């Protein structure tokens, strides 16, 4: 037996020609060329082509191998003929002539082809049920490696900036932070429950009060909320950050440095350099129809409500008289589109819930469009001045109550950008959304509630809470957004017990409520709390953007499905009566739906 060197499947090179090597991995492809049998052997590090010929003692073994069988191959590295070199493989200049093949793990017939396309892999439910197989596929495997590398870089960068990583509890108390808690029953304390943390919010603030002035953590967070393409139900991870004695600008500088390095390291796309653009919350809703704007889209919305206060165009006037608004969406070089295009846009607006979609077309013959005959020349000229419309352009109009008008205009802006191929390609556009409202009115109850984070410092402090209409009070809250994806929310925290009480009173809580729901934080404010603030960029969403994925489950090793189920492990699962008795729990399940018979 020849002496050999053990290699990974991505290691052999032309310089190893003549050496005997031992490689272990999965058979990912198999090609029978009659007198020669070619096997592609894959492991975490790459792929090497194995050749077995009929004269070899291992030929019969090789011919019977199923795909994804784990084997150890011993053989000699040889150079490929020039015409057979594979430039797409790092090992593409060589192949290994098999001398022995040892089966380490045989493989049953696969539920889907590992080397196949997305479509061939089948529905997501099947892929999640066999996630360990799904993770062998090259794209998904690459995504999980990317995630690991991103987290490693973030840790190095945060430590270089003077931060230390501290761990916070996973079992904690229930807290009204917006989403539903995951509850864990206590065996030792019957009738009482722990909650999995929605975020380490209170703990990281308590660390600041304890004197640890630069904290970070790659923190797991748990929220019982519905799935979306950019939100995983159940759990997610975030880069949790908190700092003492800081302003918004200090936090922005840290986050910009970290994000800039992460995106420039792991992508060749063009990106905004720090400092990132800042847009007020109110301005974002008017100009983009959302507080998560995609700045790659050059189309911007304009408020033209004041131009039509006295209009004879009844569609606008009736809405304006009831406190509504008119939003204009100018689009350059669109006048040549056929009538069918505009009809489809009207249908799209109606599918969103809008009554319709008005538009004006600036053509060589003048201004045309359904509402043109109802508008005065002064009103049309006002639109020109406000939007910059010129010959060849089109301006769409959305008219309704402010919240609906903003949302619909934003959706229409996005559709126009995509359908017209106006979205900037291979680019990351970052911005900060600032000056969020501290409070808002609940549409269902009419009560004043917290708009975002209840632990934020109101701009103007106690004086603003005491003297101003709560709906006009802004908070030191901010989001960082990239390509229409909210990467993080953060805030300068309220560190005053009295301001905390007043803010919660406005939202309908008593002082006793605050003491009961947030006892640790409330009491800690009595003992010298430093000014502090923080933020928590989402790891999953960062990796999703870098990987070019549209679904967050593609960058999570073992995600739940859209119904918050782990199909592979069978969670959530029933438990035994004994377990329930130990926890002092009796189930009160909803009645099973009855099936009608005809």
VEXSEVO-951951 format. One record per residue (C-alpha): residue number from 1; residue in three letters; y, z, x. Coordinates in Angstrom, 3 decimals. Layout:
% VEXSEVO-951951
NUM|ala|Y|Z|X
...
***
This chain:
% VEXSEVO-951951
1|unk|0.000|0.000|0.000
2|unk|3.419|-0.938|1.341
3|unk|6.051|1.785|1.852
4|unk|8.666|1.457|-0.896
5|unk|12.111|2.648|-1.924
6|unk|12.857|3.856|-5.464
7|unk|15.820|2.017|-6.987
8|unk|17.635|1.896|-10.277
9|unk|17.364|-1.389|-12.137
10|unk|20.947|-2.259|-11.288
11|unk|20.620|-1.660|-7.567
12|unk|18.560|-4.400|-5.812
13|unk|20.659|-7.021|-4.057
14|unk|20.198|-10.033|-1.814
15|unk|20.347|-7.726|1.216
16|unk|17.172|-6.007|-0.040
17|unk|15.116|-9.224|0.163
18|unk|11.712|-8.538|1.716
19|unk|11.690|-4.854|0.807
20|unk|9.132|-3.309|-1.514
21|unk|10.847|-1.356|-4.271
22|unk|9.830|0.765|-7.221
23|unk|11.817|0.388|-10.456
24|unk|11.424|2.249|-13.745
25|unk|12.880|1.271|-17.091
26|unk|12.403|-0.469|-20.422
27|unk|11.096|-4.011|-20.899
28|unk|14.070|-5.538|-22.710
29|unk|13.141|-9.252|-22.554
30|unk|9.948|-11.176|-21.949
31|unk|9.570|-14.890|-21.230
32|unk|6.224|-16.626|-20.747
33|unk|6.553|-19.798|-18.681
34|unk|2.850|-20.566|-18.552
35|unk|2.039|-19.920|-14.901
36|unk|4.718|-17.244|-14.573
37|unk|5.686|-14.288|-16.746
38|unk|9.279|-13.042|-16.536
39|unk|10.217|-9.514|-17.609
40|unk|13.738|-8.103|-17.684
41|unk|13.617|-4.418|-16.780
42|unk|16.547|-2.329|-17.998
43|unk|17.719|1.197|-17.327
44|unk|21.063|2.996|-17.588
45|unk|22.390|1.193|-14.499
46|unk|21.488|-2.431|-15.086
47|unk|18.789|-5.104|-15.370
48|unk|16.431|-6.618|-12.818
49|unk|14.175|-9.617|-13.412
50|unk|10.489|-8.972|-12.746
51|unk|8.057|-11.845|-12.071
52|unk|4.310|-11.596|-12.610
53|unk|1.992|-14.469|-11.694
54|unk|-1.657|-14.959|-12.722
55|unk|-2.858|-14.154|-9.213
56|unk|-1.385|-10.677|-9.463
57|unk|-3.603|-7.778|-10.542
58|unk|-0.866|-6.669|-12.937
59|unk|-0.575|-9.981|-14.814
60|unk|-2.863|-8.981|-17.672
61|unk|-0.983|-5.697|-18.084
62|unk|2.368|-7.495|-18.074
63|unk|1.262|-10.074|-20.638
64|unk|0.320|-7.348|-23.134
65|unk|3.492|-5.287|-22.836
66|unk|5.617|-4.882|-25.946
67|unk|9.381|-4.947|-25.689
68|unk|10.946|-1.511|-25.042
69|unk|7.812|-0.198|-23.367
70|unk|8.722|2.098|-20.458
71|unk|7.079|1.014|-17.196
72|unk|7.249|1.602|-13.468
73|unk|7.058|-1.596|-11.429
74|unk|6.337|-1.770|-7.713
75|unk|6.983|-5.088|-6.018
76|unk|8.760|-7.085|-3.348
77|unk|12.380|-8.224|-3.652
78|unk|12.764|-11.986|-3.166
79|unk|15.781|-14.270|-3.309
80|unk|16.010|-16.577|-6.286
81|unk|16.221|-20.305|-5.792
82|unk|19.905|-21.412|-5.977
83|unk|19.383|-23.197|-9.293
84|unk|17.953|-20.012|-10.896
85|unk|20.668|-17.572|-9.797
86|unk|22.172|-15.714|-12.775
87|unk|25.883|-15.097|-12.076
88|unk|26.132|-12.862|-15.168
89|unk|23.857|-10.218|-13.644
90|unk|24.756|-7.976|-10.712
91|unk|21.122|-8.427|-9.616
92|unk|21.185|-12.131|-10.465
93|unk|20.531|-13.387|-6.901
94|unk|17.126|-11.691|-6.650
95|unk|13.957|-10.954|-8.562
96|unk|11.057|-8.605|-7.966
97|unk|7.531|-9.973|-7.597
98|unk|5.387|-7.377|-9.360
99|unk|2.439|-5.906|-7.476
100|unk|1.683|-3.001|-9.828
101|unk|2.876|-2.072|-13.315
102|unk|2.300|1.443|-14.609
103|unk|2.887|2.104|-18.324
104|unk|4.888|5.314|-18.749
105|unk|5.683|5.131|-22.455
106|unk|4.147|2.547|-24.778
107|unk|6.273|1.257|-27.645
108|unk|5.287|0.718|-31.266
109|unk|6.708|-2.269|-33.189
110|unk|10.488|-1.843|-33.354
111|unk|12.422|-1.358|-36.617
112|unk|15.026|-3.804|-35.290
113|unk|15.471|-5.884|-32.116
114|unk|17.322|-3.996|-29.377
115|unk|18.589|-7.170|-27.708
116|unk|19.567|-8.828|-30.976
117|unk|22.951|-9.385|-32.566
118|unk|24.723|-6.943|-34.905
119|unk|23.336|-8.827|-37.879
120|unk|19.789|-8.750|-36.504
121|unk|20.041|-4.976|-35.972
122|unk|20.218|-4.606|-39.732
123|unk|22.229|-2.244|-41.926
124|unk|24.051|0.721|-40.439
125|unk|21.769|3.148|-42.281
126|unk|18.767|1.797|-40.358
127|unk|20.630|1.916|-37.068
128|unk|21.655|5.542|-37.662
129|unk|18.118|6.540|-38.653
130|unk|16.911|5.214|-35.284
131|unk|20.078|6.027|-33.358
132|unk|18.190|6.638|-30.087
133|unk|17.124|2.982|-30.267
134|unk|20.550|1.792|-31.368
135|unk|22.055|3.501|-28.313
136|unk|19.913|1.313|-26.053
137|unk|21.877|-1.733|-27.160
138|unk|24.294|-2.842|-24.473
139|unk|27.552|-2.612|-26.432
140|unk|26.869|0.814|-27.873
141|unk|25.548|2.143|-24.579
142|unk|28.711|0.903|-22.887
143|unk|30.871|2.644|-25.501
144|unk|29.236|6.025|-24.914
145|unk|29.589|5.660|-21.138
146|unk|33.249|4.750|-21.659
147|unk|33.700|7.888|-23.741
148|unk|32.254|10.034|-20.951
149|unk|34.499|8.395|-18.364
150|unk|37.600|8.800|-20.546
151|unk|36.931|12.520|-21.015
152|unk|36.322|12.988|-17.283
153|unk|39.635|11.295|-16.441
154|unk|41.500|13.345|-19.048
155|unk|40.141|16.570|-17.559
156|unk|41.203|15.567|-14.040
157|unk|44.675|14.547|-15.188
158|unk|45.248|17.714|-17.240
159|unk|44.190|19.907|-14.325
160|unk|46.465|17.950|-11.988
161|unk|49.344|18.679|-14.392
162|unk|48.726|22.418|-14.095
163|unk|46.667|22.969|-17.251
164|unk|43.497|25.053|-17.442
165|unk|40.656|24.559|-19.898
166|unk|39.824|27.547|-22.099
167|unk|37.168|27.679|-24.809
168|unk|37.929|28.942|-28.300
169|unk|35.456|30.218|-30.937
170|unk|33.304|27.987|-33.101
171|unk|32.585|30.738|-35.643
172|unk|35.890|31.898|-37.107
173|unk|37.558|32.716|-40.417
174|unk|38.377|30.330|-43.244
175|unk|41.946|29.050|-43.141
176|unk|43.949|26.877|-45.569
177|unk|44.728|24.071|-43.111
178|unk|44.485|21.092|-45.458
179|unk|40.840|19.973|-45.459
180|unk|37.761|21.790|-46.736
181|unk|36.071|24.227|-44.395
182|unk|32.432|24.138|-43.370
183|unk|31.241|27.639|-44.224
184|unk|28.537|29.629|-42.440
185|unk|27.057|32.604|-44.322
186|unk|26.786|35.910|-42.467
187|unk|23.420|37.669|-42.418
188|unk|24.883|40.964|-41.222
189|unk|27.761|40.973|-43.695
190|unk|26.427|39.971|-47.129
191|unk|28.754|37.870|-49.217
192|unk|30.991|37.027|-46.278
193|unk|31.297|33.721|-44.449
194|unk|32.405|32.324|-41.141
195|unk|34.107|28.939|-41.053
196|unk|33.767|26.248|-38.424
197|unk|37.282|25.623|-37.044
198|unk|39.215|22.683|-38.451
199|unk|41.126|22.902|-35.156
200|unk|41.712|25.651|-32.565
201|unk|45.271|25.903|-33.932
202|unk|45.658|29.666|-34.254
203|unk|43.574|30.452|-31.168
204|unk|45.639|28.249|-28.894
205|unk|48.830|29.815|-30.212
206|unk|47.335|33.252|-29.561
207|unk|46.535|32.134|-26.002
208|unk|50.243|31.405|-25.529
209|unk|51.096|34.879|-26.830
210|unk|48.456|36.254|-24.437
211|unk|50.250|34.636|-21.491
212|unk|48.149|31.543|-20.718
213|unk|51.037|29.105|-20.698
214|unk|49.262|25.755|-20.148
215|unk|46.060|25.380|-22.149
216|unk|43.850|22.412|-22.864
217|unk|40.365|21.915|-24.249
218|unk|38.166|18.993|-25.220
219|unk|37.697|20.729|-28.538
220|unk|35.221|20.083|-31.358
221|unk|36.812|20.272|-34.812
222|unk|35.038|20.474|-38.154
223|unk|36.383|19.256|-41.478
224|unk|34.511|18.640|-44.697
225|unk|36.322|15.445|-45.648
226|unk|35.427|11.923|-46.666
227|unk|34.681|9.287|-44.057
228|unk|36.974|6.409|-43.168
229|unk|36.712|3.690|-40.558
230|unk|38.899|5.764|-38.196
231|unk|37.669|9.211|-39.288
232|unk|34.216|10.691|-38.903
233|unk|33.097|13.122|-41.588
234|unk|32.030|16.517|-40.348
235|unk|33.125|16.763|-36.740
236|unk|35.383|15.120|-34.215
237|unk|36.757|15.885|-30.765
238|unk|40.347|16.193|-29.640
239|unk|42.296|16.824|-26.461
240|unk|43.803|20.111|-27.593
241|unk|47.011|21.023|-25.738
242|unk|49.427|23.952|-25.965
243|unk|52.370|24.910|-23.713
244|unk|54.861|27.766|-23.619
245|unk|58.640|27.496|-23.183
246|unk|58.750|23.790|-24.008
247|unk|60.681|21.293|-26.084
248|unk|59.370|18.176|-27.808
249|unk|60.398|16.163|-24.760
250|unk|58.233|18.274|-22.443
251|unk|55.165|17.702|-24.616
252|unk|55.938|13.999|-24.968
253|unk|56.121|13.653|-21.172
254|unk|52.661|15.202|-20.685
255|unk|50.984|13.150|-23.413
256|unk|52.645|9.917|-22.288
257|unk|51.450|10.437|-18.721
258|unk|47.868|11.145|-19.808
259|unk|47.648|8.299|-22.335
260|unk|49.298|5.842|-19.979
261|unk|46.781|6.595|-17.230
262|unk|43.800|6.507|-19.588
263|unk|44.733|3.166|-21.151
264|unk|45.708|1.519|-17.854
265|unk|42.494|2.730|-16.186
266|unk|40.094|1.564|-18.868
267|unk|41.819|-1.563|-20.186
268|unk|43.509|-4.642|-18.766
269|unk|45.600|-5.108|-21.916
270|unk|49.355|-4.983|-21.805
271|unk|50.754|-1.618|-22.887
272|unk|54.010|0.211|-23.396
273|unk|55.053|2.303|-20.421
274|unk|56.586|5.761|-20.869
275|unk|58.818|6.816|-22.437
276|unk|57.340|5.617|-25.723
277|unk|59.601|4.472|-28.539
278|unk|60.690|7.160|-31.018
279|unk|61.022|6.462|-34.738
280|unk|62.023|8.981|-37.378
281|unk|59.576|9.574|-40.220
282|unk|62.082|8.388|-42.835
283|unk|62.906|5.260|-40.833
284|unk|59.205|4.451|-40.333
285|unk|58.536|4.566|-44.077
286|unk|61.394|2.142|-44.784
287|unk|60.866|-0.284|-41.898
288|unk|57.051|-0.318|-41.800
289|unk|55.970|1.241|-45.095
290|unk|53.888|3.850|-43.264
291|unk|54.181|6.696|-40.772
292|unk|51.469|4.966|-38.689
293|unk|53.178|1.660|-37.863
294|unk|51.497|-1.134|-35.959
295|unk|54.323|-2.281|-33.705
296|unk|52.390|-5.369|-32.622
297|unk|53.434|-6.836|-35.964
298|unk|57.000|-8.231|-35.600
299|unk|57.675|-8.196|-39.364
300|unk|60.016|-5.374|-40.412
301|unk|60.918|-4.230|-43.911
302|unk|64.523|-3.738|-45.020
303|unk|66.008|-1.516|-47.714
304|unk|68.198|-3.661|-49.984
305|unk|68.464|-1.256|-52.933
306|unk|72.256|-0.951|-52.676
307|unk|72.676|-4.727|-52.952
308|unk|71.262|-4.745|-56.470
309|unk|72.740|-1.628|-58.082
310|unk|74.729|-3.773|-60.516
311|unk|72.413|-6.771|-60.622
312|unk|71.733|-8.718|-63.801
313|unk|68.171|-9.298|-62.561
314|unk|66.479|-6.998|-65.069
315|unk|63.263|-6.523|-63.083
316|unk|65.232|-4.853|-60.268
317|unk|67.881|-3.206|-62.423
318|unk|65.439|-1.362|-64.698
319|unk|63.652|0.193|-61.715
320|unk|66.858|1.060|-59.858
321|unk|68.288|2.771|-62.921
322|unk|65.222|5.057|-62.901
323|unk|65.746|6.044|-59.262
324|unk|63.582|3.340|-57.711
325|unk|64.188|1.198|-54.641
326|unk|64.021|-2.435|-53.548
327|unk|62.364|-3.314|-50.246
328|unk|62.754|-6.744|-48.616
329|unk|60.118|-8.196|-46.289
330|unk|61.629|-11.087|-44.279
331|unk|59.206|-13.532|-42.657
332|unk|60.443|-16.286|-40.372
333|unk|59.267|-19.923|-40.502
334|unk|57.254|-19.559|-43.685
335|unk|59.055|-21.894|-46.095
336|unk|56.624|-24.776|-45.478
337|unk|53.688|-22.842|-46.927
338|unk|52.232|-24.362|-50.125
339|unk|52.751|-22.733|-53.496
340|unk|49.142|-21.495|-53.419
341|unk|50.017|-19.227|-50.477
342|unk|52.732|-17.480|-52.473
343|unk|50.461|-17.220|-55.497
344|unk|47.842|-15.471|-53.350
345|unk|50.452|-13.033|-52.066
346|unk|51.508|-12.219|-55.629
347|unk|47.853|-11.640|-56.557
348|unk|47.430|-9.388|-53.536
349|unk|50.456|-7.300|-54.522
350|unk|49.058|-6.953|-58.013
351|unk|45.701|-5.848|-56.598
352|unk|47.545|-2.970|-54.897
353|unk|48.951|-1.876|-58.246
354|unk|52.355|-3.588|-58.088
355|unk|53.565|-5.432|-61.170
356|unk|54.272|-8.518|-59.084
357|unk|55.948|-9.787|-55.931
358|unk|59.316|-11.562|-55.986
359|unk|60.304|-13.926|-53.172
360|unk|63.109|-16.236|-52.069
361|unk|62.611|-19.317|-49.912
362|unk|65.413|-20.636|-47.661
363|unk|64.867|-24.395|-47.553
364|unk|67.044|-27.289|-46.444
365|unk|67.980|-27.824|-50.099
366|unk|69.095|-24.216|-50.546
367|unk|67.624|-20.920|-51.697
368|unk|64.700|-21.234|-54.113
369|unk|62.210|-18.890|-55.692
370|unk|61.436|-17.293|-59.062
371|unk|64.302|-14.722|-59.007
372|unk|66.924|-17.057|-57.467
373|unk|68.460|-18.066|-60.814
374|unk|68.964|-14.396|-61.755
375|unk|70.748|-13.434|-58.538
376|unk|74.419|-13.949|-57.744
377|unk|75.538|-15.723|-54.596
378|unk|76.930|-12.377|-53.373
379|unk|73.546|-10.720|-53.769
380|unk|71.783|-13.548|-51.945
381|unk|74.391|-13.455|-49.183
382|unk|73.838|-9.694|-48.903
383|unk|70.128|-10.311|-48.420
384|unk|70.936|-12.866|-45.693
385|unk|73.141|-10.382|-43.861
386|unk|70.641|-7.543|-44.221
387|unk|67.519|-9.496|-43.236
388|unk|68.846|-12.292|-41.009
389|unk|67.198|-14.923|-43.232
390|unk|67.889|-18.537|-42.334
391|unk|66.559|-21.985|-43.190
392|unk|62.764|-21.973|-43.048
393|unk|62.435|-18.255|-43.791
394|unk|61.056|-16.381|-46.785
395|unk|61.954|-12.914|-48.040
396|unk|59.516|-11.032|-50.260
397|unk|60.727|-8.182|-52.493
398|unk|58.911|-5.043|-53.643
399|unk|60.563|-2.934|-56.331
400|unk|59.292|0.406|-57.624
401|unk|59.622|4.154|-57.102
402|unk|60.139|4.935|-53.429
403|unk|56.695|6.197|-52.465
404|unk|54.872|3.288|-54.129
405|unk|57.380|0.706|-52.908
406|unk|57.023|1.893|-49.312
407|unk|53.244|1.833|-49.455
408|unk|53.017|-1.579|-51.107
409|unk|55.597|-3.109|-48.779
410|unk|53.674|-1.726|-45.807
411|unk|50.392|-3.202|-47.039
412|unk|52.035|-6.582|-47.666
413|unk|53.661|-6.488|-44.201
414|unk|50.249|-5.866|-42.644
415|unk|48.560|-8.646|-44.615
416|unk|51.290|-11.137|-43.718
417|unk|51.046|-10.222|-40.044
418|unk|47.292|-10.727|-40.023
419|unk|47.076|-13.806|-42.257
420|unk|49.847|-15.572|-40.348
421|unk|48.406|-14.541|-36.959
422|unk|51.613|-12.755|-36.002
423|unk|49.905|-9.638|-34.562
424|unk|50.442|-9.423|-30.804
425|unk|47.109|-9.809|-29.000
426|unk|45.609|-7.752|-26.165
427|unk|48.416|-5.231|-26.351
428|unk|48.763|-1.503|-26.962
429|unk|52.033|-0.518|-28.640
430|unk|52.770|3.205|-28.666
431|unk|55.428|5.142|-30.536
432|unk|56.328|8.674|-31.533
433|unk|57.021|9.420|-35.176
434|unk|59.429|12.378|-35.274
435|unk|61.437|14.471|-37.740
436|unk|58.743|14.953|-40.349
437|unk|59.781|16.756|-43.531
438|unk|58.820|20.425|-43.515
439|unk|58.044|20.366|-47.244
440|unk|57.278|17.874|-49.992
441|unk|56.773|17.994|-53.742
442|unk|53.188|17.834|-54.946
443|unk|52.918|14.810|-57.265
444|unk|50.413|16.508|-59.581
445|unk|51.805|20.052|-59.841
446|unk|55.456|19.453|-59.033
447|unk|55.349|22.446|-56.673
448|unk|56.895|22.471|-53.219
449|unk|54.133|22.437|-50.582
450|unk|53.928|22.054|-46.820
451|unk|54.183|18.417|-45.817
452|unk|52.089|18.699|-42.668
453|unk|51.489|21.635|-40.321
454|unk|52.520|24.995|-41.853
455|unk|52.849|26.585|-38.407
456|unk|55.711|24.289|-37.338
457|unk|59.223|25.426|-36.504
458|unk|61.757|24.127|-39.038
459|unk|64.710|22.359|-37.470
460|unk|67.586|24.793|-37.879
461|unk|65.261|27.804|-38.013
462|unk|65.841|30.544|-40.559
463|unk|69.322|29.280|-41.450
464|unk|67.904|25.945|-42.644
465|unk|65.282|27.694|-44.777
466|unk|67.880|30.014|-46.313
467|unk|70.696|27.567|-47.003
468|unk|69.284|24.080|-47.502
469|unk|67.254|22.285|-50.141
470|unk|63.688|22.678|-48.810
471|unk|62.990|18.977|-49.369
472|unk|65.728|18.112|-46.857
473|unk|64.492|20.437|-44.094
474|unk|62.930|18.635|-41.146
475|unk|60.333|20.140|-38.851
476|unk|59.740|19.855|-35.141
477|unk|56.612|17.833|-35.890
478|unk|55.544|14.573|-34.294
479|unk|52.744|12.024|-34.254
480|unk|51.812|9.620|-31.504
481|unk|50.649|6.264|-32.895
482|unk|49.024|3.269|-31.193
483|unk|48.495|-0.081|-32.918
484|unk|48.668|1.487|-36.353
485|unk|46.230|4.285|-35.492
486|unk|47.432|7.884|-35.507
487|unk|46.145|9.331|-32.245
488|unk|47.555|12.795|-32.711
489|unk|49.789|15.187|-34.584
490|unk|51.647|18.037|-32.956
491|unk|54.547|20.417|-33.334
492|unk|56.814|22.961|-31.783
493|unk|55.420|26.116|-33.336
494|unk|57.122|28.745|-35.350
495|unk|56.877|31.946|-33.268
496|unk|58.909|34.213|-35.567
497|unk|57.225|36.458|-38.113
498|unk|60.209|36.355|-40.480
499|unk|60.568|32.567|-40.332
500|unk|56.836|32.283|-40.972
501|unk|57.109|34.495|-44.060
502|unk|60.117|32.572|-45.412
503|unk|58.493|29.175|-44.866
504|unk|55.339|30.258|-46.689
505|unk|57.398|31.814|-49.501
506|unk|59.014|28.421|-50.123
507|unk|55.505|26.927|-50.352
508|unk|54.483|29.522|-52.937
509|unk|52.863|32.223|-50.791
510|unk|53.827|35.887|-50.709
511|unk|54.227|37.981|-47.584
512|unk|50.920|39.632|-48.497
513|unk|49.258|36.192|-48.668
514|unk|50.435|35.387|-45.165
515|unk|49.257|38.726|-43.785
516|unk|45.870|38.272|-45.433
517|unk|45.266|34.623|-44.528
518|unk|46.654|34.676|-40.973
519|unk|46.342|38.309|-39.857
520|unk|45.918|37.715|-36.131
521|unk|48.790|35.254|-35.781
522|unk|51.076|37.212|-38.119
523|unk|50.563|40.467|-36.244
524|unk|50.759|38.837|-32.811
525|unk|54.293|37.615|-33.544
526|unk|55.374|41.275|-33.507
527|unk|54.493|41.710|-29.843
528|unk|56.629|39.269|-27.882
529|unk|55.696|35.708|-28.796
530|unk|57.098|33.021|-26.454
531|unk|58.410|29.713|-27.809
532|unk|55.528|27.252|-27.641
533|unk|54.281|23.915|-28.881
534|unk|51.387|21.549|-28.632
535|unk|49.508|18.494|-29.750
536|unk|45.911|17.265|-29.977
537|unk|45.164|13.547|-29.363
538|unk|41.855|12.446|-30.884
539|unk|39.225|11.538|-28.306
540|unk|37.202|9.443|-30.768
541|unk|40.203|7.310|-31.749
542|unk|41.319|6.801|-28.148
543|unk|37.857|5.535|-27.189
544|unk|37.695|3.402|-30.356
545|unk|40.892|1.606|-29.343
546|unk|39.770|1.140|-25.733
547|unk|36.367|-0.176|-26.805
548|unk|37.929|-2.592|-29.299
549|unk|35.900|-1.119|-32.139
550|unk|37.104|-0.971|-35.741
551|unk|34.673|1.778|-36.770
552|unk|34.765|5.213|-35.147
553|unk|31.000|5.682|-35.508
554|unk|30.515|3.015|-32.826
555|unk|31.933|5.345|-30.145
556|unk|30.101|8.539|-31.183
557|unk|26.589|9.073|-29.860
558|unk|25.142|10.685|-32.970
559|unk|27.539|10.274|-35.900
560|unk|27.028|11.183|-39.522
561|unk|26.998|8.345|-42.018
562|unk|29.698|7.807|-44.640
563|unk|28.064|10.396|-46.892
564|unk|28.125|13.020|-44.105
565|unk|24.361|12.775|-43.512
566|unk|22.446|12.721|-40.244
567|unk|19.646|10.356|-41.215
568|unk|17.919|10.749|-37.861
569|unk|17.654|14.560|-37.963
570|unk|17.523|14.839|-41.745
571|unk|20.670|16.930|-42.112
572|unk|21.831|18.461|-44.331
573|unk|18.378|19.747|-45.189
574|unk|16.955|22.309|-47.603
575|unk|16.074|25.742|-46.239
576|unk|13.357|28.176|-47.205
577|unk|13.619|30.943|-49.786
578|unk|13.142|33.438|-46.977
579|unk|16.172|32.106|-45.133
580|unk|18.250|32.302|-48.294
581|unk|17.134|35.889|-48.936
582|unk|18.083|36.873|-45.390
583|unk|21.566|35.504|-46.075
584|unk|21.760|37.111|-49.519
585|unk|22.275|33.713|-51.129
586|unk|20.980|32.391|-54.435
587|unk|21.417|28.683|-55.154
588|unk|23.201|27.447|-58.270
589|unk|22.518|23.728|-58.008
590|unk|24.136|21.236|-60.392
591|unk|21.760|19.898|-63.061
592|unk|19.885|16.769|-62.133
593|unk|21.141|13.667|-63.956
594|unk|18.918|12.752|-66.861
595|unk|17.487|9.262|-67.156
596|unk|17.800|7.688|-70.582
597|unk|14.850|5.876|-72.099
598|unk|15.211|3.022|-74.518
***
